Amino acid sequence: MEPHTEATLVPPLAAVPLPRDPTGPALTPPAGHATSTSDRGAFCLAVCTCGWRGPARRSRDLARKDATGHTSE
């Protein structure tokens, strides 16, 4: 058996953020709250533009209720 000599480059993971320059400009969160739901396998969770995330739920309806509760706070 011959060893594998040619490797295919794999692009970096898009889900892993690159380290930020601490001397660079600070990121400002968007004004207001805009919520949506995100599916993660069998679970659904509510997310907001302010960085808030609700608990993982199996019911999309419960995730939507979590988002509504967050925006009404």
mmJSON file of the N, C-alpha and C atoms, coordinates in Angstrom:
{"data_MODEL":{"atom_site":{
"group_PDB":["ATOM","ATOM","ATOM","ATOM","ATOM","ATOM","ATOM","ATOM","ATOM","ATOM","ATOM","ATOM","ATOM","ATOM","ATOM","ATOM","ATOM","ATOM","ATOM","ATOM","ATOM","ATOM","ATOM","ATOM","ATOM","ATOM","ATOM","ATOM","ATOM","ATOM","ATOM","ATOM","ATOM","ATOM","ATOM","ATOM","ATOM","ATOM","ATOM","ATOM","ATOM","ATOM","ATOM","ATOM","ATOM","ATOM","ATOM","ATOM","ATOM","ATOM","ATOM","ATOM","ATOM","ATOM","ATOM","ATOM","ATOM","ATOM","ATOM","ATOM","ATOM","ATOM","ATOM","ATOM","ATOM","ATOM","ATOM","ATOM","ATOM","ATOM","ATOM","ATOM","ATOM","ATOM","ATOM","ATOM","ATOM","ATOM","ATOM","ATOM","ATOM","ATOM","ATOM","ATOM","ATOM","ATOM","ATOM","ATOM","ATOM","ATOM","ATOM","ATOM","ATOM","ATOM","ATOM","ATOM","ATOM","ATOM","ATOM","ATOM","ATOM","ATOM","ATOM","ATOM","ATOM","ATOM","ATOM","ATOM","ATOM","ATOM","ATOM","ATOM","ATOM","ATOM","ATOM","ATOM","ATOM","ATOM","ATOM","ATOM","ATOM","ATOM","ATOM","ATOM","ATOM","ATOM","ATOM","ATOM","ATOM","ATOM","ATOM","ATOM","ATOM","ATOM","ATOM","ATOM","ATOM","ATOM","ATOM","ATOM","ATOM","ATOM","ATOM","ATOM","ATOM","ATOM","ATOM","ATOM","ATOM","ATOM","ATOM","ATOM","ATOM","ATOM","ATOM","ATOM","ATOM","ATOM","ATOM","ATOM","ATOM","ATOM","ATOM","ATOM","ATOM","ATOM","ATOM","ATOM","ATOM","ATOM","ATOM","ATOM","ATOM","ATOM","ATOM","ATOM","ATOM","ATOM","ATOM","ATOM","ATOM","ATOM","ATOM","ATOM","ATOM","ATOM","ATOM","ATOM","ATOM","ATOM","ATOM","ATOM","ATOM","ATOM","ATOM","ATOM","ATOM","ATOM","ATOM","ATOM","ATOM","ATOM","ATOM","ATOM","ATOM","ATOM","ATOM","ATOM","ATOM","ATOM","ATOM","ATOM","ATOM","ATOM","ATOM","ATOM","ATOM","ATOM","ATOM"],
"id":[1,2,3,4,5,6,7,8,9,10,11,12,13,14,15,16,17,18,19,20,21,22,23,24,25,26,27,28,29,30,31,32,33,34,35,36,37,38,39,40,41,42,43,44,45,46,47,48,49,50,51,52,53,54,55,56,57,58,59,60,61,62,63,64,65,66,67,68,69,70,71,72,73,74,75,76,77,78,79,80,81,82,83,84,85,86,87,88,89,90,91,92,93,94,95,96,97,98,99,100,101,102,103,104,105,106,107,108,109,110,111,112,113,114,115,116,117,118,119,120,121,122,123,124,125,126,127,128,129,130,131,132,133,134,135,136,137,138,139,140,141,142,143,144,145,146,147,148,149,150,151,152,153,154,155,156,157,158,159,160,161,162,163,164,165,166,167,168,169,170,171,172,173,174,175,176,177,178,179,180,181,182,183,184,185,186,187,188,189,190,191,192,193,194,195,196,197,198,199,200,201,202,203,204,205,206,207,208,209,210,211,212,213,214,215,216,217,218,219],
"type_symbol":["N","C","C","N","C","C","N","C","C","N","C","C","N","C","C","N","C","C","N","C","C","N","C","C","N","C","C","N","C","C","N","C","C","N","C","C","N","C","C","N","C","C","N","C","C","N","C","C","N","C","C","N","C","C","N","C","C","N","C","C","N","C","C","N","C","C","N","C","C","N","C","C","N","C","C","N","C","C","N","C","C","N","C","C","N","C","C","N","C","C","N","C","C","N","C","C","N","C","C","N","C","C","N","C","C","N","C","C","N","C","C","N","C","C","N","C","C","N","C","C","N","C","C","N","C","C","N","C","C","N","C","C","N","C","C","N","C","C","N","C","C","N","C","C","N","C","C","N","C","C","N","C","C","N","C","C","N","C","C","N","C","C","N","C","C","N","C","C","N","C","C","N","C","C","N","C","C","N","C","C","N","C","C","N","C","C","N","C","C","N","C","C","N","C","C","N","C","C","N","C","C","N","C","C","N","C","C","N","C","C","N","C","C","N","C","C","N","C","C"],
"label_atom_id":["N","CA","C","N","CA","C","N","CA","C","N","CA","C","N","CA","C","N","CA","C","N","CA","C","N","CA","C","N","CA","C","N","CA","C","N","CA","C","N","CA","C","N","CA","C","N","CA","C","N","CA","C","N","CA","C","N","CA","C","N","CA","C","N","CA","C","N","CA","C","N","CA","C","N","CA","C","N","CA","C","N","CA","C","N","CA","C","N","CA","C","N","CA","C","N","CA","C","N","CA","C","N","CA","C","N","CA","C","N","CA","C","N","CA","C","N","CA","C","N","CA","C","N","CA","C","N","CA","C","N","CA","C","N","CA","C","N","CA","C","N","CA","C","N","CA","C","N","CA","C","N","CA","C","N","CA","C","N","CA","C","N","CA","C","N","CA","C","N","CA","C","N","CA","C","N","CA","C","N","CA","C","N","CA","C","N","CA","C","N","CA","C","N","CA","C","N","CA","C","N","CA","C","N","CA","C","N","CA","C","N","CA","C","N","CA","C","N","CA","C","N","CA","C","N","CA","C","N","CA","C","N","CA","C","N","CA","C","N","CA","C","N","CA","C","N","CA","C","N","CA","C","N","CA","C"],
"label_alt_id":[null,null,null,null,null,null,null,null,null,null,null,null,null,null,null,null,null,null,null,null,null,null,null,null,null,null,null,null,null,null,null,null,null,null,null,null,null,null,null,null,null,null,null,null,null,null,null,null,null,null,null,null,null,null,null,null,null,null,null,null,null,null,null,null,null,null,null,null,null,null,null,null,null,null,null,null,null,null,null,null,null,null,null,null,null,null,null,null,null,null,null,null,null,null,null,null,null,null,null,null,null,null,null,null,null,null,null,null,null,null,null,null,null,null,null,null,null,null,null,null,null,null,null,null,null,null,null,null,null,null,null,null,null,null,null,null,null,null,null,null,null,null,null,null,null,null,null,null,null,null,null,null,null,null,null,null,null,null,null,null,null,null,null,null,null,null,null,null,null,null,null,null,null,null,null,null,null,null,null,null,null,null,null,null,null,null,null,null,null,null,null,null,null,null,null,null,null,null,null,null,null,null,null,null,null,null,null,null,null,null,null,null,null,null,null,null,null,null,null],
"label_comp_id":["MET","MET","MET","GLU","GLU","GLU","PRO","PRO","PRO","HIS","HIS","HIS","THR","THR","THR","GLU","GLU","GLU","ALA","ALA","ALA","THR","THR","THR","LEU","LEU","LEU","VAL","VAL","VAL","PRO","PRO","PRO","PRO","PRO","PRO","LEU","LEU","LEU","ALA","ALA","ALA","ALA","ALA","ALA","VAL","VAL","VAL","PRO","PRO","PRO","LEU","LEU","LEU","PRO","PRO","PRO","ARG","ARG","ARG","ASP","ASP","ASP","PRO","PRO","PRO","THR","THR","THR","GLY","GLY","GLY","PRO","PRO","PRO","ALA","ALA","ALA","LEU","LEU","LEU","THR","THR","THR","PRO","PRO","PRO","PRO","PRO","PRO","ALA","ALA","ALA","GLY","GLY","GLY","HIS","HIS","HIS","ALA","ALA","ALA","THR","THR","THR","SER","SER","SER","THR","THR","THR","SER","SER","SER","ASP","ASP","ASP","ARG","ARG","ARG","GLY","GLY","GLY","ALA","ALA","ALA","PHE","PHE","PHE","CYS","CYS","CYS","LEU","LEU","LEU","ALA","ALA","ALA","VAL","VAL","VAL","CYS","CYS","CYS","THR","THR","THR","CYS","CYS","CYS","GLY","GLY","GLY","TRP","TRP","TRP","ARG","ARG","ARG","GLY","GLY","GLY","PRO","PRO","PRO","ALA","ALA","ALA","ARG","ARG","ARG","ARG","ARG","ARG","SER","SER","SER","ARG","ARG","ARG","ASP","ASP","ASP","LEU","LEU","LEU","ALA","ALA","ALA","ARG","ARG","ARG","LYS","LYS","LYS","ASP","ASP","ASP","ALA","ALA","ALA","THR","THR","THR","GLY","GLY","GLY","HIS","HIS","HIS","THR","THR","THR","SER","SER","SER","GLU","GLU","GLU"],
"label_asym_id":["A","A","A","A","A","A","A","A","A","A","A","A","A","A","A","A","A","A","A","A","A","A","A","A","A","A","A","A","A","A","A","A","A","A","A","A","A","A","A","A","A","A","A","A","A","A","A","A","A","A","A","A","A","A","A","A","A","A","A","A","A","A","A","A","A","A","A","A","A","A","A","A","A","A","A","A","A","A","A","A","A","A","A","A","A","A","A","A","A","A","A","A","A","A","A","A","A","A","A","A","A","A","A","A","A","A","A","A","A","A","A","A","A","A","A","A","A","A","A","A","A","A","A","A","A","A","A","A","A","A","A","A","A","A","A","A","A","A","A","A","A","A","A","A","A","A","A","A","A","A","A","A","A","A","A","A","A","A","A","A","A","A","A","A","A","A","A","A","A","A","A","A","A","A","A","A","A","A","A","A","A","A","A","A","A","A","A","A","A","A","A","A","A","A","A","A","A","A","A","A","A","A","A","A","A","A","A","A","A","A","A","A","A","A","A","A","A","A","A"],
"label_entity_id":["1","1","1","1","1","1","1","1","1","1","1","1","1","1","1","1","1","1","1","1","1","1","1","1","1","1","1","1","1","1","1","1","1","1","1","1","1","1","1","1","1","1","1","1","1","1","1","1","1","1","1","1","1","1","1","1","1","1","1","1","1","1","1","1","1","1","1","1","1","1","1","1","1","1","1","1","1","1","1","1","1","1","1","1","1","1","1","1","1","1","1","1","1","1","1","1","1","1","1","1","1","1","1","1","1","1","1","1","1","1","1","1","1","1","1","1","1","1","1","1","1","1","1","1","1","1","1","1","1","1","1","1","1","1","1","1","1","1","1","1","1","1","1","1","1","1","1","1","1","1","1","1","1","1","1","1","1","1","1","1","1","1","1","1","1","1","1","1","1","1","1","1","1","1","1","1","1","1","1","1","1","1","1","1","1","1","1","1","1","1","1","1","1","1","1","1","1","1","1","1","1","1","1","1","1","1","1","1","1","1","1","1","1","1","1","1","1","1","1"],
"label_seq_id":[1,1,1,2,2,2,3,3,3,4,4,4,5,5,5,6,6,6,7,7,7,8,8,8,9,9,9,10,10,10,11,11,11,12,12,12,13,13,13,14,14,14,15,15,15,16,16,16,17,17,17,18,18,18,19,19,19,20,20,20,21,21,21,22,22,22,23,23,23,24,24,24,25,25,25,26,26,26,27,27,27,28,28,28,29,29,29,30,30,30,31,31,31,32,32,32,33,33,33,34,34,34,35,35,35,36,36,36,37,37,37,38,38,38,39,39,39,40,40,40,41,41,41,42,42,42,43,43,43,44,44,44,45,45,45,46,46,46,47,47,47,48,48,48,49,49,49,50,50,50,51,51,51,52,52,52,53,53,53,54,54,54,55,55,55,56,56,56,57,57,57,58,58,58,59,59,59,60,60,60,61,61,61,62,62,62,63,63,63,64,64,64,65,65,65,66,66,66,67,67,67,68,68,68,69,69,69,70,70,70,71,71,71,72,72,72,73,73,73],
"pdbx_PDB_ins_code":[null,null,null,null,null,null,null,null,null,null,null,null,null,null,null,null,null,null,null,null,null,null,null,null,null,null,null,null,null,null,null,null,null,null,null,null,null,null,null,null,null,null,null,null,null,null,null,null,null,null,null,null,null,null,null,null,null,null,null,null,null,null,null,null,null,null,null,null,null,null,null,null,null,null,null,null,null,null,null,null,null,null,null,null,null,null,null,null,null,null,null,null,null,null,null,null,null,null,null,null,null,null,null,null,null,null,null,null,null,null,null,null,null,null,null,null,null,null,null,null,null,null,null,null,null,null,null,null,null,null,null,null,null,null,null,null,null,null,null,null,null,null,null,null,null,null,null,null,null,null,null,null,null,null,null,null,null,null,null,null,null,null,null,null,null,null,null,null,null,null,null,null,null,null,null,null,null,null,null,null,null,null,null,null,null,null,null,null,null,null,null,null,null,null,null,null,null,null,null,null,null,null,null,null,null,null,null,null,null,null,null,null,null,null,null,null,null,null,null],
"Cartn_x":[0.815,0.0,0.878,0.589,1.397,0.825,1.708,1.198,0.528,-0.427,-1.139,-0.216,0.088,1.039,0.38,-0.826,-1.497,-2.665,-2.668,-3.733,-4.589,-5.853,-6.783,-6.932,-6.736,-6.893,-8.361,-8.614,-9.965,-10.118,-11.182,-11.351,-11.588,-11.248,-11.462,-12.947,-13.236,-14.623,-15.229,-16.381,-17.044,-17.692,-17.96,-18.633,-17.685,-16.385,-15.423,-14.977,-15.284,-14.892,-13.385,-12.855,-11.441,-11.191,-9.999,-9.718,-9.769,-10.327,-10.422,-9.185,-8.859,-7.759,-8.234,-7.611,-8.093,-7.925,-7.043,-6.854,-7.759,-8.496,-9.386,-10.665,-11.539,-12.796,-13.704,-14.414,-15.34,-16.599,-17.139,-18.382,-19.545,-20.446,-21.619,-22.82,-23.603,-24.776,-25.824,-26.607,-27.649,-28.697,-29.305,-30.325,-31.583,-32.24,-33.469,-33.2,-34.27,-34.177,-34.9,-34.205,-34.82,-34.59,-35.653,-35.528,-35.899,-35.367,-35.702,-35.47,-35.771,-35.508,-34.439,-33.696,-32.613,-32.741,-32.648,-32.725,-31.329,-31.202,-29.95,-30.292,-30.278,-30.656,-32.126,-32.455,-33.85,-34.368,-33.513,-33.9,-34.027,-34.794,-35.006,-34.75,-34.07,-33.872,-34.097,-34.507,-34.729,-33.409,-33.099,-31.895,-32.278,-31.47,-31.736,-30.472,-30.648,-29.5,-28.661,-29.198,-28.425,-27.474,-27.573,-26.696,-27.393,-28.621,-29.38,-29.759,-29.757,-30.233,-31.127,-32.238,-33.153,-32.72,-33.375,-33.04,-33.446,-32.751,-33.083,-34.4,-35.279,-36.607,-36.851,-37.678,-38.093,-39.281,-39.953,-41.125,-40.757,-40.989,-40.725,-41.643,-42.86,-43.804,-43.278,-42.703,-42.143,-40.942,-40.128,-38.996,-39.492,-40.578,-41.153,-41.683,-42.283,-42.781,-41.62,-40.498,-39.308,-38.85,-38.863,-38.446,-39.399,-40.688,-41.682,-41.476,-41.205,-40.959,-39.703,-38.683,-37.453,-37.672,-38.417,-38.619,-39.56,-40.397,-41.318,-40.685,-39.479,-38.797,-38.354],
"Cartn_y":[-1.158,0.0,1.248,2.177,3.386,4.473,5.266,6.345,7.441,8.093,9.18,10.403,10.918,12.022,13.346,13.319,14.561,14.796,15.963,16.303,17.41,17.355,18.397,19.387,20.667,21.681,21.838,21.977,22.144,23.606,24.28,25.674,25.761,26.9,27.023,26.983,26.593,26.513,27.907,28.077,29.379,29.649,28.6,28.777,29.279,29.167,29.6,31.019,31.984,33.358,33.537,34.411,34.736,35.628,35.555,36.424,37.892,38.725,40.158,40.889,41.951,42.811,43.66,43.526,44.295,45.802,46.223,47.654,48.199,47.318,47.731,48.333,48.774,49.381,48.36,48.812,47.931,47.741,46.55,46.275,46.806,47.51,48.017,47.172,46.742,45.932,46.784,46.191,46.949,47.444,48.567,49.14,48.287,48.164,47.382,45.889,45.135,43.683,43.108,42.304,41.582,40.098,39.369,37.956,37.071,35.867,34.846,33.492,32.43,31.093,30.429,29.538,28.83,27.352,26.502,25.055,24.491,23.662,22.958,21.487,20.759,19.354,19.221,18.475,18.269,19.406,20.379,21.453,22.778,23.684,25.018,25.992,27.09,28.083,29.472,30.375,31.758,32.505,33.376,34.195,35.646,36.563,37.992,38.688,39.832,40.58,41.165,41.238,41.754,40.695,39.457,38.387,37.384,37.67,36.775,35.511,34.379,33.106,32.452,31.933,31.214,29.77,29.046,27.637,26.814,25.714,24.821,24.124,24.143,23.539,22.56,21.574,20.685,21.279,22.242,22.873,24.264,24.488,25.815,26.863,26.455,27.381,27.891,27.014,27.446,28.368,28.1,28.978,30.362,30.407,31.698,32.449,31.716,32.352,32.893,32.184,32.686,34.004,34.058,35.282,36.428,36.154,37.19,37.696,36.804,37.2,38.05,37.768,38.553,39.967,40.109,41.434,42.287,41.655,42.437,42.889,42.425,42.804,44.237],
"Cartn_z":[0.0,0.0,0.0,-0.897,-0.983,-0.069,0.526,1.389,0.556,1.155,0.499,0.464,-0.72,-0.817,-1.169,-1.714,-2.058,-1.1,-0.514,0.43,-0.158,0.125,-0.301,0.837,0.541,1.571,1.941,3.208,3.704,4.13,3.689,4.105,5.604,6.224,7.672,8.0,9.212,9.658,9.719,9.091,9.104,10.456,11.227,12.508,13.592,13.366,14.372,14.038,14.909,14.606,14.725,13.915,13.989,15.199,15.783,16.933,16.509,17.378,17.077,17.558,16.854,17.249,18.428,19.62,20.773,20.601,19.71,19.499,18.414,17.737,16.655,17.189,16.283,16.724,17.399,18.416,19.132,18.308,18.362,17.65,18.473,17.83,18.53,18.139,19.124,18.795,18.087,17.21,16.533,17.529,17.198,18.072,18.022,19.16,19.206,19.26,19.264,19.308,18.101,17.348,16.233,16.495,16.785,17.133,15.96,15.985,15.0,15.667,14.958,15.479,14.636,15.265,14.601,14.929,13.918,14.126,14.332,15.351,15.629,15.795,14.717,14.766,15.091,16.13,16.526,17.396,17.695,18.596,17.859,18.442,17.908,19.052,18.775,19.809,19.259,20.133,19.759,19.899,18.94,18.986,18.728,19.249,19.106,18.61,17.967,17.461,18.593,19.815,20.944,21.506,21.028,21.499,22.406,22.796,23.661,22.898,23.598,23.043,24.061,23.592,24.467,24.622,25.509,25.686,24.459,24.251,23.137,23.44,22.464,22.614,21.481,21.719,20.643,19.894,20.503,19.908,19.38,18.084,17.519,18.144,18.472,19.081,20.42,21.236,22.515,22.293,21.275,20.973,20.556,19.775,19.379,20.599,21.536,22.763,23.597,23.633,24.323,23.691,22.358,21.652,21.953,21.974,22.276,23.707,24.625,25.995,26.127,25.331,25.379,24.86,23.78,23.197,24.042,24.87,25.702,27.007,27.307,28.566,28.525],
"occupancy":[1.0,1.0,1.0,1.0,1.0,1.0,1.0,1.0,1.0,1.0,1.0,1.0,1.0,1.0,1.0,1.0,1.0,1.0,1.0,1.0,1.0,1.0,1.0,1.0,1.0,1.0,1.0,1.0,1.0,1.0,1.0,1.0,1.0,1.0,1.0,1.0,1.0,1.0,1.0,1.0,1.0,1.0,1.0,1.0,1.0,1.0,1.0,1.0,1.0,1.0,1.0,1.0,1.0,1.0,1.0,1.0,1.0,1.0,1.0,1.0,1.0,1.0,1.0,1.0,1.0,1.0,1.0,1.0,1.0,1.0,1.0,1.0,1.0,1.0,1.0,1.0,1.0,1.0,1.0,1.0,1.0,1.0,1.0,1.0,1.0,1.0,1.0,1.0,1.0,1.0,1.0,1.0,1.0,1.0,1.0,1.0,1.0,1.0,1.0,1.0,1.0,1.0,1.0,1.0,1.0,1.0,1.0,1.0,1.0,1.0,1.0,1.0,1.0,1.0,1.0,1.0,1.0,1.0,1.0,1.0,1.0,1.0,1.0,1.0,1.0,1.0,1.0,1.0,1.0,1.0,1.0,1.0,1.0,1.0,1.0,1.0,1.0,1.0,1.0,1.0,1.0,1.0,1.0,1.0,1.0,1.0,1.0,1.0,1.0,1.0,1.0,1.0,1.0,1.0,1.0,1.0,1.0,1.0,1.0,1.0,1.0,1.0,1.0,1.0,1.0,1.0,1.0,1.0,1.0,1.0,1.0,1.0,1.0,1.0,1.0,1.0,1.0,1.0,1.0,1.0,1.0,1.0,1.0,1.0,1.0,1.0,1.0,1.0,1.0,1.0,1.0,1.0,1.0,1.0,1.0,1.0,1.0,1.0,1.0,1.0,1.0,1.0,1.0,1.0,1.0,1.0,1.0,1.0,1.0,1.0,1.0,1.0,1.0,1.0,1.0,1.0,1.0,1.0,1.0],
"B_iso_or_equiv":[0.0,0.0,0.0,0.0,0.0,0.0,0.0,0.0,0.0,0.0,0.0,0.0,0.0,0.0,0.0,0.0,0.0,0.0,0.0,0.0,0.0,0.0,0.0,0.0,0.0,0.0,0.0,0.0,0.0,0.0,0.0,0.0,0.0,0.0,0.0,0.0,0.0,0.0,0.0,0.0,0.0,0.0,0.0,0.0,0.0,0.0,0.0,0.0,0.0,0.0,0.0,0.0,0.0,0.0,0.0,0.0,0.0,0.0,0.0,0.0,0.0,0.0,0.0,0.0,0.0,0.0,0.0,0.0,0.0,0.0,0.0,0.0,0.0,0.0,0.0,0.0,0.0,0.0,0.0,0.0,0.0,0.0,0.0,0.0,0.0,0.0,0.0,0.0,0.0,0.0,0.0,0.0,0.0,0.0,0.0,0.0,0.0,0.0,0.0,0.0,0.0,0.0,0.0,0.0,0.0,0.0,0.0,0.0,0.0,0.0,0.0,0.0,0.0,0.0,0.0,0.0,0.0,0.0,0.0,0.0,0.0,0.0,0.0,0.0,0.0,0.0,0.0,0.0,0.0,0.0,0.0,0.0,0.0,0.0,0.0,0.0,0.0,0.0,0.0,0.0,0.0,0.0,0.0,0.0,0.0,0.0,0.0,0.0,0.0,0.0,0.0,0.0,0.0,0.0,0.0,0.0,0.0,0.0,0.0,0.0,0.0,0.0,0.0,0.0,0.0,0.0,0.0,0.0,0.0,0.0,0.0,0.0,0.0,0.0,0.0,0.0,0.0,0.0,0.0,0.0,0.0,0.0,0.0,0.0,0.0,0.0,0.0,0.0,0.0,0.0,0.0,0.0,0.0,0.0,0.0,0.0,0.0,0.0,0.0,0.0,0.0,0.0,0.0,0.0,0.0,0.0,0.0,0.0,0.0,0.0,0.0,0.0,0.0,0.0,0.0,0.0,0.0,0.0,0.0],
"pdbx_formal_charge":[null,null,null,null,null,null,null,null,null,null,null,null,null,null,null,null,null,null,null,null,null,null,null,null,null,null,null,null,null,null,null,null,null,null,null,null,null,null,null,null,null,null,null,null,null,null,null,null,null,null,null,null,null,null,null,null,null,null,null,null,null,null,null,null,null,null,null,null,null,null,null,null,null,null,null,null,null,null,null,null,null,null,null,null,null,null,null,null,null,null,null,null,null,null,null,null,null,null,null,null,null,null,null,null,null,null,null,null,null,null,null,null,null,null,null,null,null,null,null,null,null,null,null,null,null,null,null,null,null,null,null,null,null,null,null,null,null,null,null,null,null,null,null,null,null,null,null,null,null,null,null,null,null,null,null,null,null,null,null,null,null,null,null,null,null,null,null,null,null,null,null,null,null,null,null,null,null,null,null,null,null,null,null,null,null,null,null,null,null,null,null,null,null,null,null,null,null,null,null,null,null,null,null,null,null,null,null,null,null,null,null,null,null,null,null,null,null,null,null],
"auth_seq_id":[1,1,1,2,2,2,3,3,3,4,4,4,5,5,5,6,6,6,7,7,7,8,8,8,9,9,9,10,10,10,11,11,11,12,12,12,13,13,13,14,14,14,15,15,15,16,16,16,17,17,17,18,18,18,19,19,19,20,20,20,21,21,21,22,22,22,23,23,23,24,24,24,25,25,25,26,26,26,27,27,27,28,28,28,29,29,29,30,30,30,31,31,31,32,32,32,33,33,33,34,34,34,35,35,35,36,36,36,37,37,37,38,38,38,39,39,39,40,40,40,41,41,41,42,42,42,43,43,43,44,44,44,45,45,45,46,46,46,47,47,47,48,48,48,49,49,49,50,50,50,51,51,51,52,52,52,53,53,53,54,54,54,55,55,55,56,56,56,57,57,57,58,58,58,59,59,59,60,60,60,61,61,61,62,62,62,63,63,63,64,64,64,65,65,65,66,66,66,67,67,67,68,68,68,69,69,69,70,70,70,71,71,71,72,72,72,73,73,73],
"auth_comp_id":["MET","MET","MET","GLU","GLU","GLU","PRO","PRO","PRO","HIS","HIS","HIS","THR","THR","THR","GLU","GLU","GLU","ALA","ALA","ALA","THR","THR","THR","LEU","LEU","LEU","VAL","VAL","VAL","PRO","PRO","PRO","PRO","PRO","PRO","LEU","LEU","LEU","ALA","ALA","ALA","ALA","ALA","ALA","VAL","VAL","VAL","PRO","PRO","PRO","LEU","LEU","LEU","PRO","PRO","PRO","ARG","ARG","ARG","ASP","ASP","ASP","PRO","PRO","PRO","THR","THR","THR","GLY","GLY","GLY","PRO","PRO","PRO","ALA","ALA","ALA","LEU","LEU","LEU","THR","THR","THR","PRO","PRO","PRO","PRO","PRO","PRO","ALA","ALA","ALA","GLY","GLY","GLY","HIS","HIS","HIS","ALA","ALA","ALA","THR","THR","THR","SER","SER","SER","THR","THR","THR","SER","SER","SER","ASP","ASP","ASP","ARG","ARG","ARG","GLY","GLY","GLY","ALA","ALA","ALA","PHE","PHE","PHE","CYS","CYS","CYS","LEU","LEU","LEU","ALA","ALA","ALA","VAL","VAL","VAL","CYS","CYS","CYS","THR","THR","THR","CYS","CYS","CYS","GLY","GLY","GLY","TRP","TRP","TRP","ARG","ARG","ARG","GLY","GLY","GLY","PRO","PRO","PRO","ALA","ALA","ALA","ARG","ARG","ARG","ARG","ARG","ARG","SER","SER","SER","ARG","ARG","ARG","ASP","ASP","ASP","LEU","LEU","LEU","ALA","ALA","ALA","ARG","ARG","ARG","LYS","LYS","LYS","ASP","ASP","ASP","ALA","ALA","ALA","THR","THR","THR","GLY","GLY","GLY","HIS","HIS","HIS","THR","THR","THR","SER","SER","SER","GLU","GLU","GLU"],
"auth_asym_id":["A","A","A","A","A","A","A","A","A","A","A","A","A","A","A","A","A","A","A","A","A","A","A","A","A","A","A","A","A","A","A","A","A","A","A","A","A","A","A","A","A","A","A","A","A","A","A","A","A","A","A","A","A","A","A","A","A","A","A","A","A","A","A","A","A","A","A","A","A","A","A","A","A","A","A","A","A","A","A","A","A","A","A","A","A","A","A","A","A","A","A","A","A","A","A","A","A","A","A","A","A","A","A","A","A","A","A","A","A","A","A","A","A","A","A","A","A","A","A","A","A","A","A","A","A","A","A","A","A","A","A","A","A","A","A","A","A","A","A","A","A","A","A","A","A","A","A","A","A","A","A","A","A","A","A","A","A","A","A","A","A","A","A","A","A","A","A","A","A","A","A","A","A","A","A","A","A","A","A","A","A","A","A","A","A","A","A","A","A","A","A","A","A","A","A","A","A","A","A","A","A","A","A","A","A","A","A","A","A","A","A","A","A","A","A","A","A","A","A"],
"auth_atom_id":["N","CA","C","N","CA","C","N","CA","C","N","CA","C","N","CA","C","N","CA","C","N","CA","C","N","CA","C","N","CA","C","N","CA","C","N","CA","C","N","CA","C","N","CA","C","N","CA","C","N","CA","C","N","CA","C","N","CA","C","N","CA","C","N","CA","C","N","CA","C","N","CA","C","N","CA","C","N","CA","C","N","CA","C","N","CA","C","N","CA","C","N","CA","C","N","CA","C","N","CA","C","N","CA","C","N","CA","C","N","CA","C","N","CA","C","N","CA","C","N","CA","C","N","CA","C","N","CA","C","N","CA","C","N","CA","C","N","CA","C","N","CA","C","N","CA","C","N","CA","C","N","CA","C","N","CA","C","N","CA","C","N","CA","C","N","CA","C","N","CA","C","N","CA","C","N","CA","C","N","CA","C","N","CA","C","N","CA","C","N","CA","C","N","CA","C","N","CA","C","N","CA","C","N","CA","C","N","CA","C","N","CA","C","N","CA","C","N","CA","C","N","CA","C","N","CA","C","N","CA","C","N","CA","C","N","CA","C","N","CA","C","N","CA","C","N","CA","C","N","CA","C","N","CA","C"],
"pdbx_PDB_model_num":[1,1,1,1,1,1,1,1,1,1,1,1,1,1,1,1,1,1,1,1,1,1,1,1,1,1,1,1,1,1,1,1,1,1,1,1,1,1,1,1,1,1,1,1,1,1,1,1,1,1,1,1,1,1,1,1,1,1,1,1,1,1,1,1,1,1,1,1,1,1,1,1,1,1,1,1,1,1,1,1,1,1,1,1,1,1,1,1,1,1,1,1,1,1,1,1,1,1,1,1,1,1,1,1,1,1,1,1,1,1,1,1,1,1,1,1,1,1,1,1,1,1,1,1,1,1,1,1,1,1,1,1,1,1,1,1,1,1,1,1,1,1,1,1,1,1,1,1,1,1,1,1,1,1,1,1,1,1,1,1,1,1,1,1,1,1,1,1,1,1,1,1,1,1,1,1,1,1,1,1,1,1,1,1,1,1,1,1,1,1,1,1,1,1,1,1,1,1,1,1,1,1,1,1,1,1,1,1,1,1,1,1,1,1,1,1,1,1,1]
}}}
